[in-house]
C-alpha cells in the first residue's frame, strides 16, 4: 500500500468577513483513508472551513494542501473537484424524475469528460461501477425506481453514491443525518464507516450520538480554530469543550 501521510493539510488558515474572523489560525490534518468528524457550536466556522477546502472561499492567509503535491490555493473550484474532492451538502439534490440507476449514471458525466462519458454510456462501461455503488449505498433493489419515491435517508445515500461514481479521494459530508430516522442513522453510520479507508471522509455533524457511533477522531471547532481533538470520550471530557457547549 503506497498510501501514507496526510491527504489534506490546512496550516494557519484565516479568513475574515467584514473584519470578523470566521476562521482564525486553523490547523487541520486529515490522514489518507481517515474518517473524521468535525463538531462545534453554530458559527464555529465549520461551513467556512468546507468552503475553503473546496475553493469556494479563499482564505486571507495560510496554506491548504491536498496530498503533498497540490496547493489548493492556486486552484479554482472546478479543478479542485477534479482532483477528487466531493462535497455533499445537507439537503439531498437528486433528480427525482430519473431512476436511481440513471442518477448514478448522470453523476458520472458531472465532470469535464462528458463526451467520453456518453461514449462509455453507450458501451455500458459504467455498469460495473454503478452496480458496485448501488451495493455500497444499499439501493440495488430500487435501482429502476424513480428517485422521487425514495425516503429522505435513501435520497441522502443516493447522493453520496453520486459522489462515489467519480471515485473521490476525499468526501466532505455536511450534516448527513439531519431529518433521518434512528434506523437510517444507523445505516448511514455503517455506510460512512465502510467508505473510510478507500477514501477519506470528513463529516460535519451536530448529532452527538451519531458522532459517537462513527468517529474514531473528532475535531471541535470554536471561533474559527481547533479547540480540541481526540476521541469522542477525550473531547467530551475536555473542560474547554464543556464550557463552550454549556455556554451555548
Ligand atoms: P458554522 O458552519 O460552524 O455554523 P460558519 O462557517 O457558517 O459556521 O460561520 C462562521 C462565522 O462566519 C459566522 O459568524 C458567520 O456569520 C460568519 N460568516 C460566514 N460566511 C460569511 C459571509 N459570507 N459573510 C459574512 N459573514 C460570514
py3Dmol code that shows the C-alpha trace and the ligand (Angstrom):
import py3Dmol

protein = """\
ATOM      1  CA  UNK A   1       0.000   0.000   0.000  1.00  0.00           C
ATOM      2  CA  UNK A   2       1.558   3.276  -1.125  1.00  0.00           C
ATOM      3  CA  UNK A   3      -0.788   5.408   0.952  1.00  0.00           C
ATOM      4  CA  UNK A   4       0.767   7.359   3.750  1.00  0.00           C
ATOM      5  CA  UNK A   5       0.723  10.790   5.290  1.00  0.00           C
ATOM      6  CA  UNK A   6      -1.969  13.394   5.150  1.00  0.00           C
ATOM      7  CA  UNK A   7      -4.448  13.748   2.294  1.00  0.00           C
ATOM      8  CA  UNK A   8      -5.452  17.214   3.450  1.00  0.00           C
ATOM      9  CA  UNK A   9      -3.424  19.779   5.272  1.00  0.00           C
ATOM     10  CA  UNK A  10      -4.537  23.238   6.448  1.00  0.00           C
ATOM     11  CA  UNK A  11      -1.902  25.398   8.092  1.00  0.00           C
ATOM     12  CA  UNK A  12      -2.527  28.696   9.911  1.00  0.00           C
ATOM     13  CA  UNK A  13      -5.572  29.430   7.779  1.00  0.00           C
ATOM     14  CA  UNK A  14      -7.533  32.609   8.493  1.00  0.00           C
ATOM     15  CA  UNK A  15     -10.364  34.388   6.740  1.00  0.00           C
ATOM     16  CA  UNK A  16     -12.344  37.465   7.726  1.00  0.00           C
ATOM     17  CA  UNK A  17     -15.721  38.694   6.548  1.00  0.00           C
ATOM     18  CA  UNK A  18     -16.114  42.440   7.071  1.00  0.00           C
ATOM     19  CA  UNK A  19     -13.420  42.389   9.754  1.00  0.00           C
ATOM     20  CA  UNK A  20     -14.899  39.370  11.573  1.00  0.00           C
ATOM     21  CA  UNK A  21     -12.513  36.392  11.751  1.00  0.00           C
ATOM     22  CA  UNK A  22     -14.678  33.422  10.759  1.00  0.00           C
ATOM     23  CA  UNK A  23     -11.568  31.213  10.544  1.00  0.00           C
ATOM     24  CA  UNK A  24      -8.734  32.127  12.861  1.00  0.00           C
ATOM     25  CA  UNK A  25      -5.378  30.349  12.537  1.00  0.00           C
ATOM     26  CA  UNK A  26      -6.949  26.997  11.775  1.00  0.00           C
ATOM     27  CA  UNK A  27      -4.645  23.980  11.630  1.00  0.00           C
ATOM     28  CA  UNK A  28      -6.081  20.679  10.473  1.00  0.00           C
ATOM     29  CA  UNK A  29      -4.569  17.471   9.128  1.00  0.00           C
ATOM     30  CA  UNK A  30      -6.665  14.663   7.666  1.00  0.00           C
ATOM     31  CA  UNK A  31      -4.860  11.378   7.046  1.00  0.00           C
ATOM     32  CA  UNK A  32      -5.398   9.326   3.934  1.00  0.00           C
ATOM     33  CA  UNK A  33      -8.339   6.960   4.440  1.00  0.00           C
ATOM     34  CA  UNK A  34      -9.355   8.561   7.714  1.00  0.00           C
ATOM     35  CA  UNK A  35     -12.932   9.155   8.890  1.00  0.00           C
ATOM     36  CA  UNK A  36     -13.044  12.452  10.805  1.00  0.00           C
ATOM     37  CA  UNK A  37     -15.946  14.190  12.473  1.00  0.00           C
ATOM     38  CA  UNK A  38     -15.993  17.946  12.862  1.00  0.00           C
ATOM     39  CA  UNK A  39     -18.237  19.346  15.572  1.00  0.00           C
ATOM     40  CA  UNK A  40     -18.654  22.768  17.107  1.00  0.00           C
ATOM     41  CA  UNK A  41     -21.360  25.251  18.047  1.00  0.00           C
ATOM     42  CA  UNK A  42     -23.174  27.385  15.482  1.00  0.00           C
ATOM     43  CA  UNK A  43     -20.890  29.971  13.959  1.00  0.00           C
ATOM     44  CA  UNK A  44     -17.746  27.974  14.825  1.00  0.00           C
ATOM     45  CA  UNK A  45     -16.602  28.108  11.196  1.00  0.00           C
ATOM     46  CA  UNK A  46     -17.455  24.571  10.029  1.00  0.00           C
ATOM     47  CA  UNK A  47     -19.153  25.640   6.792  1.00  0.00           C
ATOM     48  CA  UNK A  48     -16.481  28.223   6.041  1.00  0.00           C
ATOM     49  CA  UNK A  49     -13.818  25.550   6.547  1.00  0.00           C
ATOM     50  CA  UNK A  50     -15.552  23.284   3.989  1.00  0.00           C
ATOM     51  CA  UNK A  51     -15.841  26.273   1.628  1.00  0.00           C
ATOM     52  CA  UNK A  52     -12.094  26.872   1.924  1.00  0.00           C
ATOM     53  CA  UNK A  53     -11.239  23.226   1.212  1.00  0.00           C
ATOM     54  CA  UNK A  54     -13.405  23.163  -1.938  1.00  0.00           C
ATOM     55  CA  UNK A  55     -12.128  26.520  -3.184  1.00  0.00           C
ATOM     56  CA  UNK A  56     -15.444  28.315  -2.782  1.00  0.00           C
ATOM     57  CA  UNK A  57     -13.887  30.702  -0.251  1.00  0.00           C
ATOM     58  CA  UNK A  58     -10.306  31.931  -0.492  1.00  0.00           C
ATOM     59  CA  UNK A  59      -8.529  32.376   2.863  1.00  0.00           C
ATOM     60  CA  UNK A  60      -6.707  35.637   3.600  1.00  0.00           C
ATOM     61  CA  UNK A  61      -3.645  33.810   4.918  1.00  0.00           C
ATOM     62  CA  UNK A  62      -2.323  30.290   5.463  1.00  0.00           C
ATOM     63  CA  UNK A  63      -1.888  27.284   3.226  1.00  0.00           C
ATOM     64  CA  UNK A  64      -4.113  24.416   2.104  1.00  0.00           C
ATOM     65  CA  UNK A  65      -2.602  21.299   0.537  1.00  0.00           C
ATOM     66  CA  UNK A  66      -4.161  18.196  -0.960  1.00  0.00           C
ATOM     67  CA  UNK A  67      -1.648  15.386  -0.690  1.00  0.00           C
ATOM     68  CA  UNK A  68       1.902  16.659  -0.918  1.00  0.00           C
ATOM     69  CA  UNK A  69       1.617  17.953  -4.475  1.00  0.00           C
ATOM     70  CA  UNK A  70      -1.467  20.117  -4.798  1.00  0.00           C
ATOM     71  CA  UNK A  71      -1.519  23.611  -3.384  1.00  0.00           C
ATOM     72  CA  UNK A  72      -5.274  24.215  -3.358  1.00  0.00           C
ATOM     73  CA  UNK A  73      -4.835  27.966  -3.018  1.00  0.00           C
ATOM     74  CA  UNK A  74      -3.523  28.119  -6.575  1.00  0.00           C
ATOM     75  CA  UNK A  75      -6.549  26.233  -7.964  1.00  0.00           C
ATOM     76  CA  UNK A  76     -10.135  27.157  -8.799  1.00  0.00           C
ATOM     77  CA  UNK A  77     -13.236  25.327  -7.560  1.00  0.00           C
ATOM     78  CA  UNK A  78     -13.847  23.053 -10.601  1.00  0.00           C
ATOM     79  CA  UNK A  79     -10.187  21.999 -10.742  1.00  0.00           C
ATOM     80  CA  UNK A  80     -10.202  21.159  -7.038  1.00  0.00           C
ATOM     81  CA  UNK A  81     -13.273  18.978  -7.605  1.00  0.00           C
ATOM     82  CA  UNK A  82     -11.451  17.223 -10.430  1.00  0.00           C
ATOM     83  CA  UNK A  83      -8.648  16.273  -8.014  1.00  0.00           C
ATOM     84  CA  UNK A  84     -11.182  14.035  -6.282  1.00  0.00           C
ATOM     85  CA  UNK A  85     -12.752  16.176  -3.594  1.00  0.00           C
ATOM     86  CA  UNK A  86     -16.506  15.615  -3.455  1.00  0.00           C
ATOM     87  CA  UNK A  87     -18.871  17.614  -1.287  1.00  0.00           C
ATOM     88  CA  UNK A  88     -22.291  16.602  -0.100  1.00  0.00           C
ATOM     89  CA  UNK A  89     -24.472  19.461   1.129  1.00  0.00           C
ATOM     90  CA  UNK A  90     -27.054  18.977   3.834  1.00  0.00           C
ATOM     91  CA  UNK A  91     -30.133  18.808   1.605  1.00  0.00           C
ATOM     92  CA  UNK A  92     -30.316  15.985  -0.922  1.00  0.00           C
ATOM     93  CA  UNK A  93     -30.439  17.160  -4.539  1.00  0.00           C
ATOM     94  CA  UNK A  94     -31.187  14.066  -6.562  1.00  0.00           C
ATOM     95  CA  UNK A  95     -33.084  14.073  -9.860  1.00  0.00           C
ATOM     96  CA  UNK A  96     -36.484  12.877  -8.696  1.00  0.00           C
ATOM     97  CA  UNK A  97     -37.890  12.041 -12.117  1.00  0.00           C
ATOM     98  CA  UNK A  98     -34.941   9.824 -13.013  1.00  0.00           C
ATOM     99  CA  UNK A  99     -34.401   6.334 -11.671  1.00  0.00           C
ATOM    100  CA  UNK A 100     -31.807   5.573  -9.021  1.00  0.00           C
ATOM    101  CA  UNK A 101     -29.692   3.975 -11.749  1.00  0.00           C
ATOM    102  CA  UNK A 102     -29.976   6.995 -14.036  1.00  0.00           C
ATOM    103  CA  UNK A 103     -28.998   9.349 -11.213  1.00  0.00           C
ATOM    104  CA  UNK A 104     -25.773   7.388 -10.726  1.00  0.00           C
ATOM    105  CA  UNK A 105     -25.189   7.255 -14.474  1.00  0.00           C
ATOM    106  CA  UNK A 106     -25.634  11.001 -14.768  1.00  0.00           C
ATOM    107  CA  UNK A 107     -23.240  11.627 -11.874  1.00  0.00           C
ATOM    108  CA  UNK A 108     -20.548  10.027 -13.980  1.00  0.00           C
ATOM    109  CA  UNK A 109     -20.986  12.799 -16.545  1.00  0.00           C
ATOM    110  CA  UNK A 110     -20.655  15.534 -13.953  1.00  0.00           C
ATOM    111  CA  UNK A 111     -17.091  16.255 -14.915  1.00  0.00           C
ATOM    112  CA  UNK A 112     -15.257  17.632 -17.884  1.00  0.00           C
ATOM    113  CA  UNK A 113     -15.135  14.354 -19.762  1.00  0.00           C
ATOM    114  CA  UNK A 114     -18.754  14.424 -20.854  1.00  0.00           C
ATOM    115  CA  UNK A 115     -18.094  13.167 -24.369  1.00  0.00           C
ATOM    116  CA  UNK A 116     -16.041  10.253 -23.116  1.00  0.00           C
ATOM    117  CA  UNK A 117     -18.792   9.580 -20.648  1.00  0.00           C
ATOM    118  CA  UNK A 118     -21.501   9.469 -23.283  1.00  0.00           C
ATOM    119  CA  UNK A 119     -19.422   7.060 -25.359  1.00  0.00           C
ATOM    120  CA  UNK A 120     -18.864   4.920 -22.292  1.00  0.00           C
ATOM    121  CA  UNK A 121     -22.572   5.028 -21.547  1.00  0.00           C
ATOM    122  CA  UNK A 122     -23.390   3.621 -24.955  1.00  0.00           C
ATOM    123  CA  UNK A 123     -20.924   0.794 -24.413  1.00  0.00           C
ATOM    124  CA  UNK A 124     -22.269   0.102 -20.909  1.00  0.00           C
ATOM    125  CA  UNK A 125     -18.823   0.715 -19.441  1.00  0.00           C
ATOM    126  CA  UNK A 126     -20.076   2.285 -16.217  1.00  0.00           C
ATOM    127  CA  UNK A 127     -22.402  -0.517 -15.274  1.00  0.00           C
ATOM    128  CA  UNK A 128     -19.878  -2.304 -13.081  1.00  0.00           C
ATOM    129  CA  UNK A 129     -19.182   0.850 -11.104  1.00  0.00           C
ATOM    130  CA  UNK A 130     -22.902   1.596 -10.808  1.00  0.00           C
ATOM    131  CA  UNK A 131     -23.538  -1.939  -9.506  1.00  0.00           C
ATOM    132  CA  UNK A 132     -20.706  -1.534  -7.015  1.00  0.00           C
ATOM    133  CA  UNK A 133     -22.043   1.825  -5.788  1.00  0.00           C
ATOM    134  CA  UNK A 134     -25.635   0.536  -5.639  1.00  0.00           C
ATOM    135  CA  UNK A 135     -24.424  -2.209  -3.301  1.00  0.00           C
ATOM    136  CA  UNK A 136     -22.468   0.210  -1.131  1.00  0.00           C
ATOM    137  CA  UNK A 137     -25.438   2.540  -0.661  1.00  0.00           C
ATOM    138  CA  UNK A 138     -27.895  -0.339  -0.258  1.00  0.00           C
ATOM    139  CA  UNK A 139     -30.184   0.646  -3.128  1.00  0.00           C
ATOM    140  CA  UNK A 140     -29.660  -2.274  -5.533  1.00  0.00           C
ATOM    141  CA  UNK A 141     -33.266  -3.364  -5.181  1.00  0.00           C
ATOM    142  CA  UNK A 142     -34.517   0.122  -6.026  1.00  0.00           C
ATOM    143  CA  UNK A 143     -32.220   0.754  -8.984  1.00  0.00           C
ATOM    144  CA  UNK A 144     -35.021   1.146 -11.514  1.00  0.00           C
ATOM    145  CA  UNK A 145     -37.392   3.139  -9.333  1.00  0.00           C
ATOM    146  CA  UNK A 146     -37.762   6.871  -9.642  1.00  0.00           C
ATOM    147  CA  UNK A 147     -35.629   8.727  -7.126  1.00  0.00           C
ATOM    148  CA  UNK A 148     -38.711  10.769  -6.177  1.00  0.00           C
ATOM    149  CA  UNK A 149     -40.212   7.785  -4.330  1.00  0.00           C
ATOM    150  CA  UNK A 150     -37.161   7.312  -2.077  1.00  0.00           C
ATOM    151  CA  UNK A 151     -37.255   8.146   1.621  1.00  0.00           C
ATOM    152  CA  UNK A 152     -35.250  11.133   2.838  1.00  0.00           C
ATOM    153  CA  UNK A 153     -32.484   8.826   4.045  1.00  0.00           C
ATOM    154  CA  UNK A 154     -32.367   6.884   0.785  1.00  0.00           C
ATOM    155  CA  UNK A 155     -32.040  10.155  -1.148  1.00  0.00           C
ATOM    156  CA  UNK A 156     -29.072  11.108   1.023  1.00  0.00           C
ATOM    157  CA  UNK A 157     -27.420   7.749   0.307  1.00  0.00           C
ATOM    158  CA  UNK A 158     -28.113   8.112  -3.402  1.00  0.00           C
ATOM    159  CA  UNK A 159     -26.440  11.489  -3.397  1.00  0.00           C
ATOM    160  CA  UNK A 160     -23.417  10.047  -1.598  1.00  0.00           C
ATOM    161  CA  UNK A 161     -23.464   7.337  -4.295  1.00  0.00           C
ATOM    162  CA  UNK A 162     -23.469  10.020  -6.984  1.00  0.00           C
ATOM    163  CA  UNK A 163     -20.293  11.453  -5.469  1.00  0.00           C
ATOM    164  CA  UNK A 164     -18.773   7.970  -5.296  1.00  0.00           C
ATOM    165  CA  UNK A 165     -19.231   7.468  -9.045  1.00  0.00           C
ATOM    166  CA  UNK A 166     -16.204   9.698  -9.575  1.00  0.00           C
ATOM    167  CA  UNK A 167     -14.101   7.625  -7.138  1.00  0.00           C
ATOM    168  CA  UNK A 168     -13.229  10.649  -4.995  1.00  0.00           C
ATOM    169  CA  UNK A 169     -10.240  10.597  -2.665  1.00  0.00           C
ATOM    170  CA  UNK A 170     -11.859  12.906  -0.126  1.00  0.00           C
ATOM    171  CA  UNK A 171     -15.552  13.194   0.681  1.00  0.00           C
ATOM    172  CA  UNK A 172     -16.865  16.183   2.617  1.00  0.00           C
ATOM    173  CA  UNK A 173     -20.267  15.476   4.119  1.00  0.00           C
ATOM    174  CA  UNK A 174     -22.412  18.160   5.739  1.00  0.00           C
ATOM    175  CA  UNK A 175     -24.882  17.026   8.432  1.00  0.00           C
ATOM    176  CA  UNK A 176     -25.812  13.720   6.804  1.00  0.00           C
ATOM    177  CA  UNK A 177     -28.305  12.534   9.426  1.00  0.00           C
ATOM    178  CA  UNK A 178     -30.408  15.697   9.855  1.00  0.00           C
ATOM    179  CA  UNK A 179     -34.026  14.577   9.482  1.00  0.00           C
ATOM    180  CA  UNK A 180     -33.220  10.856   9.430  1.00  0.00           C
ATOM    181  CA  UNK A 181     -34.957   8.131  11.405  1.00  0.00           C
ATOM    182  CA  UNK A 182     -32.964   6.190  14.015  1.00  0.00           C
ATOM    183  CA  UNK A 183     -32.663   3.257  11.627  1.00  0.00           C
ATOM    184  CA  UNK A 184     -31.497   5.450   8.762  1.00  0.00           C
ATOM    185  CA  UNK A 185     -28.892   6.968  11.074  1.00  0.00           C
ATOM    186  CA  UNK A 186     -27.526   3.525  11.911  1.00  0.00           C
ATOM    187  CA  UNK A 187     -27.349   2.636   8.244  1.00  0.00           C
ATOM    188  CA  UNK A 188     -25.591   5.951   7.492  1.00  0.00           C
ATOM    189  CA  UNK A 189     -23.022   5.266  10.209  1.00  0.00           C
ATOM    190  CA  UNK A 190     -22.324   1.887   8.576  1.00  0.00           C
ATOM    191  CA  UNK A 191     -22.075   3.462   5.119  1.00  0.00           C
ATOM    192  CA  UNK A 192     -19.653   6.225   6.120  1.00  0.00           C
ATOM    193  CA  UNK A 193     -17.555   3.783   8.146  1.00  0.00           C
ATOM    194  CA  UNK A 194     -17.340   1.418   5.196  1.00  0.00           C
ATOM    195  CA  UNK A 195     -16.265   4.222   2.849  1.00  0.00           C
ATOM    196  CA  UNK A 196     -13.325   5.275   5.026  1.00  0.00           C
ATOM    197  CA  UNK A 197     -10.142   3.516   4.001  1.00  0.00           C
ATOM    198  CA  UNK A 198     -10.918   3.569   0.304  1.00  0.00           C
ATOM    199  CA  UNK A 199     -11.414   7.327   0.614  1.00  0.00           C
ATOM    200  CA  UNK A 200     -11.002   9.882   3.355  1.00  0.00           C
ATOM    201  CA  UNK A 201     -14.260  11.157   4.809  1.00  0.00           C
ATOM    202  CA  UNK A 202     -14.830  14.403   6.729  1.00  0.00           C
ATOM    203  CA  UNK A 203     -18.244  14.686   8.362  1.00  0.00           C
ATOM    204  CA  UNK A 204     -19.679  17.850   9.902  1.00  0.00           C
ATOM    205  CA  UNK A 205     -22.463  16.793  12.259  1.00  0.00           C
ATOM    206  CA  UNK A 206     -24.469  18.158  15.174  1.00  0.00           C
ATOM    207  CA  UNK A 207     -25.923  14.873  16.387  1.00  0.00           C
ATOM    208  CA  UNK A 208     -23.521  13.773  19.129  1.00  0.00           C
ATOM    209  CA  UNK A 209     -24.948  10.265  19.377  1.00  0.00           C
ATOM    210  CA  UNK A 210     -24.238   9.798  15.700  1.00  0.00           C
ATOM    211  CA  UNK A 211     -20.736  11.249  16.001  1.00  0.00           C
ATOM    212  CA  UNK A 212     -20.019   8.895  18.891  1.00  0.00           C
ATOM    213  CA  UNK A 213     -21.253   5.946  16.836  1.00  0.00           C
ATOM    214  CA  UNK A 214     -18.912   6.540  13.904  1.00  0.00           C
ATOM    215  CA  UNK A 215     -15.977   8.666  14.912  1.00  0.00           C
ATOM    216  CA  UNK A 216     -12.530   7.483  15.579  1.00  0.00           C
ATOM    217  CA  UNK A 217     -11.280  11.035  15.819  1.00  0.00           C
ATOM    218  CA  UNK A 218     -13.244  14.205  16.479  1.00  0.00           C
ATOM    219  CA  UNK A 219     -12.181  17.800  15.928  1.00  0.00           C
ATOM    220  CA  UNK A 220     -14.003  20.503  17.875  1.00  0.00           C
ATOM    221  CA  UNK A 221     -14.061  23.892  16.169  1.00  0.00           C
ATOM    222  CA  UNK A 222     -14.726  27.050  18.114  1.00  0.00           C
ATOM    223  CA  UNK A 223     -14.389  30.651  16.945  1.00  0.00           C
ATOM    224  CA  UNK A 224     -12.648  29.561  13.783  1.00  0.00           C
ATOM    225  CA  UNK A 225      -9.930  27.378  15.261  1.00  0.00           C
ATOM    226  CA  UNK A 226      -9.413  23.944  16.774  1.00  0.00           C
ATOM    227  CA  UNK A 227     -10.490  23.850  20.424  1.00  0.00           C
ATOM    228  CA  UNK A 228      -9.857  20.146  20.982  1.00  0.00           C
ATOM    229  CA  UNK A 229      -9.093  16.989  19.059  1.00  0.00           C
ATOM    230  CA  UNK A 230      -9.246  13.324  20.012  1.00  0.00           C
ATOM    231  CA  UNK A 231     -11.698  10.502  20.567  1.00  0.00           C
ATOM    232  CA  UNK A 232     -15.282  11.420  21.443  1.00  0.00           C
ATOM    233  CA  UNK A 233     -14.563  10.438  25.058  1.00  0.00           C
ATOM    234  CA  UNK A 234     -11.495  12.646  25.160  1.00  0.00           C
ATOM    235  CA  UNK A 235     -13.134  15.738  23.690  1.00  0.00           C
ATOM    236  CA  UNK A 236     -16.371  15.379  25.630  1.00  0.00           C
ATOM    237  CA  UNK A 237     -14.394  15.353  28.888  1.00  0.00           C
ATOM    238  CA  UNK A 238     -12.285  18.351  27.855  1.00  0.00           C
ATOM    239  CA  UNK A 239     -13.028  21.303  30.139  1.00  0.00           C
ATOM    240  CA  UNK A 240     -12.757  23.864  27.315  1.00  0.00           C
ATOM    241  CA  UNK A 241     -15.247  21.883  25.231  1.00  0.00           C
ATOM    242  CA  UNK A 242     -17.702  21.528  28.116  1.00  0.00           C
ATOM    243  CA  UNK A 243     -17.594  25.272  28.751  1.00  0.00           C
ATOM    244  CA  UNK A 244     -18.282  26.089  25.107  1.00  0.00           C
ATOM    245  CA  UNK A 245     -21.253  23.740  24.871  1.00  0.00           C
ATOM    246  CA  UNK A 246     -22.712  24.731  28.240  1.00  0.00           C
ATOM    247  CA  UNK A 247     -22.475  28.362  27.173  1.00  0.00           C
ATOM    248  CA  UNK A 248     -24.445  27.707  24.006  1.00  0.00           C
TER     249      UNK A 248
END
"""
ligand_1 = """\
27
LIG
P -20.794 27.010 11.223
O -20.917 26.294 9.920
O -19.857 26.351 12.186
O -22.120 27.293 11.881
P -19.976 29.242 9.577
O -18.732 28.824 8.894
O -21.237 29.187 8.795
O -20.128 28.440 10.959
O -19.823 30.745 10.083
C -18.737 31.219 10.859
C -18.948 32.709 11.111
O -18.664 33.440 9.916
C -20.369 33.078 11.485
O -20.303 34.061 12.490
C -20.962 33.612 10.202
O -21.953 34.566 10.465
C -19.761 34.220 9.516
N -19.848 34.142 8.033
C -19.779 33.001 7.310
N -19.842 33.279 5.994
C -19.960 34.644 5.879
C -20.055 35.550 4.781
N -20.057 35.142 3.519
N -20.163 36.887 5.079
C -20.157 37.306 6.356
N -20.055 36.511 7.423
C -19.955 35.183 7.208
"""
view = py3Dmol.view(width=600, height=400)
view.addModel(protein, "pdb")
view.setStyle({"model": 0}, {"cartoon": {"style": "trace"}})
view.addModel(ligand_1, "xyz")
view.setStyle({"model": 1}, {"stick": {}})
view.zoomTo()
view.show()
